[in-house]
Amino acid sequence: MITVMGATGNVGRPLVRALAAAGEQVTAVSRRETADVPDGVRVVPVVESALDGAEALFLMVPGGFAPVDDVLTAAGAAGVERVVLLSSQGVATGRHPAVLEDSVRASGLKWTMLRPGGFASNALQWAESVRTSRQVVAPFGDVALPVVDPEDIAAVAASVLLSGRSGDVYELTGPAPITPREQAAAIGEALGEPVRFVPRTREEARAAMLGFMPPEVADVTLGILGAPTPQEQRVSPDVSRVLGRPPRPFTEWAARNAAAFK
């Protein structure tokens, strides 16, 4: 059995589907009692009670859940052997601390680290403005990053969990860098009508971010978006290496999620 934390998120939802489709027994950790999961998947709201009988754990740390060290201790006590951590590319580039990865490495469990860059699904922050005025308002319109489709992150996680392999660190990106201006155009193409890109200054973007994230997180995010390092702009081969196919482009994500912008 495999336990999946964050089972209703952008990565957790397709991961649960992929594992269930492969015939794996899955326990989904979600505080939503009506979580949309495939038939046969057990939904549990508390991590510790979801670990009994699990051989592997997909670990992400949403707000409000138990501290990661407590989760890892409970996992070891329950007989979990392997953990796949949803980490961040920022650990490799020095943008984010390695606290979670350090805890996993020190846990005594076999481990795999997934380090995705920016998510294609971050474009959902523009959904309301696209729906109401057919425009995307964002800073750094011509700075390109190889954003990754969460479905590809989930597919890599499923492959690792089902194969039983461990000890690897995967950096996950999309197939090519794409700018916010180009993302707006791709959303417009998916909708069949133009979406205008409206530039926002760094200061305006920071003020908006402070409404839902701490200042230090906003500053790191703006640093990545506005002045990415060469590594953050590099296309990683790891999705192709694990899945045997190229990562999905942003245009495919936009077409698949067009309903959110209508």
C-alpha positions in Angstrom: 0.0 0.0 0.0 1.1 3.6 -0.7 0.0 6.6 1.3 -0.3 9.9 -0.5 -0.2 13.2 1.4 -1.8 16.2 -0.3 -4.0 13.9 -2.2 -6.3 16.5 -3.5 -3.7 19.0 -4.7 -2.3 19.6 -8.2 0.2 16.8 -7.9 -1.6 14.5 -5.4 -4.8 14.2 -7.3 -3.2 12.8 -10.6 -0.7 10.8 -8.5 -3.6 9.0 -6.7 -5.3 8.3 -10.0 -2.1 6.9 -11.5 -1.4 4.6 -8.6 -5.0 3.4 -8.5 -5.0 2.8 -12.2 -1.9 0.6 -11.8 -3.7 -1.6 -9.3 -2.0 -0.3 -6.2 -3.8 0.0 -2.9 -3.8 3.7 -2.0 -4.6 5.7 1.1 -5.2 9.4 0.4 -4.5 11.9 3.1 -7.0 14.7 2.8 -9.1 16.8 5.1 -11.9 16.9 2.6 -14.3 14.2 3.5 -15.7 14.3 0.0 -12.3 14.1 -1.7 -12.6 13.2 -5.4 -10.7 9.9 -5.6 -11.0 6.7 -7.6 -13.2 3.9 -6.3 -11.3 1.8 -3.8 -9.0 4.6 -2.5 -9.3 5.1 1.2 -9.5 8.7 2.4 -8.1 9.5 5.8 -7.8 13.0 7.3 -4.9 12.4 9.7 -1.4 11.3 8.5 -0.6 9.0 11.4 -3.7 6.9 10.9 -3.1 6.6 7.2 0.3 4.9 7.6 -0.7 1.5 8.9 0.1 -1.2 6.3 1.8 1.3 4.0 5.1 0.3 2.4 5.8 3.8 0.8 4.8 7.4 1.5 4.5 10.3 -0.9 5.4 13.2 1.3 4.4 16.8 0.8 3.8 19.2 3.7 0.6 21.3 3.3 -0.1 23.9 5.9 -1.8 22.6 9.1 -0.4 19.1 9.0 1.9 17.6 11.6 5.6 18.7 11.5 7.6 16.6 9.0 9.8 15.0 11.7 6.7 13.7 13.5 5.3 12.3 10.2 8.6 10.6 9.5 8.8 9.1 13.0 5.3 7.8 12.7 6.1 6.4 9.2 9.1 4.5 10.6 7.1 3.1 13.5 4.3 2.0 11.2 6.8 0.0 9.0 7.0 2.4 6.0 10.2 1.6 4.1 10.4 4.4 1.5 9.5 8.0 1.2 9.2 10.2 -2.0 9.5 13.8 -1.0 8.0 16.7 -3.0 10.8 19.2 -2.5 11.8 22.2 -4.6 14.4 23.1 -7.3 15.2 26.0 -4.9 17.0 23.6 -2.6 19.6 23.0 -5.4 19.9 26.7 -6.3 20.1 27.9 -2.7 16.8 29.8 -2.8 15.1 27.5 -0.3 16.5 25.8 2.8 17.1 22.1 2.7 15.3 21.4 6.1 12.7 18.9 4.7 15.3 17.0 2.6 17.7 16.9 5.6 14.9 15.5 7.8 14.1 12.8 5.2 17.8 11.8 4.8 18.1 11.5 8.6 15.0 9.5 9.0 16.5 6.1 8.3 14.0 5.5 5.5 14.9 4.9 1.9 14.2 8.1 0.0 13.8 9.9 -3.4 13.7 13.6 -3.8 11.6 15.4 -6.4 12.7 18.9 -7.1 10.3 20.6 -9.5 10.7 24.2 -10.7 7.8 26.5 -11.2 4.4 24.8 -11.7 2.4 25.4 -14.9 -0.6 25.4 -12.6 0.6 28.7 -11.0 -1.1 30.3 -14.0 -4.4 29.6 -12.3 -3.8 32.7 -10.3 -4.8 34.6 -13.4 -8.0 32.7 -13.9 -10.3 35.4 -12.5 -8.8 38.2 -14.5 -8.9 36.1 -17.7 -12.5 35.2 -17.1 -13.6 38.7 -16.4 -11.4 40.8 -18.7 -9.4 38.5 -20.8 -6.1 39.7 -19.5 -3.1 38.5 -17.5 -1.5 40.9 -15.1 2.0 39.9 -14.1 5.6 41.1 -13.6 8.6 40.1 -15.7 6.6 39.5 -18.9 9.6 38.5 -21.0 11.6 36.4 -18.5 11.3 32.7 -19.4 11.3 29.7 -17.1 10.7 26.0 -18.0 7.6 25.6 -15.9 6.5 22.0 -15.3 3.1 20.4 -15.7 2.0 18.9 -12.3 0.8 15.9 -14.2 4.4 15.2 -15.1 5.5 15.5 -11.5 2.8 13.1 -10.5 3.8 10.7 -13.3 7.4 10.7 -12.1 6.3 10.2 -8.5 4.1 7.2 -9.6 7.0 5.7 -11.5 9.3 5.9 -8.5 6.8 4.7 -6.0 5.7 1.7 -8.2 9.2 0.7 -9.1 10.6 0.6 -5.6 13.8 2.4 -6.5 15.3 4.9 -4.2 18.3 7.1 -3.5 17.8 9.5 -6.5 17.3 13.2 -6.8 15.2 14.4 -9.8 15.0 18.0 -11.0 11.7 18.4 -12.8 11.1 21.0 -15.5 9.0 21.5 -18.6 10.4 21.1 -22.1 11.3 24.7 -22.8 11.4 28.1 -21.1 8.3 30.1 -21.5 7.5 33.7 -20.5 4.4 35.0 -18.8 3.5 36.9 -22.0 3.8 33.6 -23.9 1.7 31.8 -21.3 -1.0 34.5 -21.7 -1.0 33.8 -25.4 -1.2 30.1 -24.9 -4.2 30.5 -22.6 -5.9 32.7 -25.3 -5.2 30.0 -27.9 -6.8 27.4 -25.6 -9.9 29.7 -25.2 -10.1 30.6 -28.9 -9.9 34.3 -28.2 -7.1 36.8 -27.4 -5.8 37.2 -23.8 -3.9 40.5 -23.3 -0.8 40.7 -21.2 -0.6 43.6 -18.8 2.8 44.3 -17.2 3.0 44.8 -13.5 6.0 46.3 -11.7 8.0 44.3 -9.1 6.7 46.5 -6.4 3.0 46.0 -7.5 3.5 42.3 -7.6 5.2 42.2 -4.2 2.3 44.2 -2.6 -0.2 41.7 -4.1 1.8 38.7 -2.9 2.0 40.0 0.7 -1.8 39.4 0.9 -1.2 35.7 1.0 2.5 34.9 1.7 5.2 36.1 4.1 7.6 38.8 2.9 10.6 36.5 2.7 8.7 34.0 0.5 7.5 36.8 -1.8 11.0 38.1 -2.2 12.4 34.7 -3.1 9.6 34.1 -5.5 10.1 37.5 -7.2 13.9 36.8 -7.4 13.2 33.5 -9.3 10.6 35.1 -11.6 12.6 38.3 -12.3 16.3 37.2 -12.1 16.5 33.4 -12.5 19.9 31.7 -12.3 21.1 29.7 -15.4 20.1 26.5 -13.5 16.6 27.8 -13.0 16.3 28.5 -16.7 17.8 25.1 -17.7 15.7 22.3 -19.1 16.3 19.2 -17.0 16.4 15.8 -18.7 15.0 14.0 -15.7 11.3 13.8 -16.7 12.3 12.3 -20.0 14.8 10.0 -18.3 12.1 8.6 -15.9 9.1 8.5 -18.2 10.7 7.8 -21.5 8.9 10.8 -23.1 9.4 14.5 -23.2 7.7 16.6 -20.5 4.4 18.2 -21.5 4.5 21.8 -22.8 2.6 24.7 -21.2 0.3 24.8 -24.2 -0.9 21.3 -23.4 -1.6 22.2 -19.8 -3.5 25.3 -20.9 -5.7 23.3 -23.3 -6.4 20.7 -20.6 -7.4 23.4 -18.1 -9.1 25.9 -20.4 -12.4 25.5 -18.5 -10.8 27.3 -15.5 -10.4 30.4 -17.6 -13.8 30.5 -19.3 
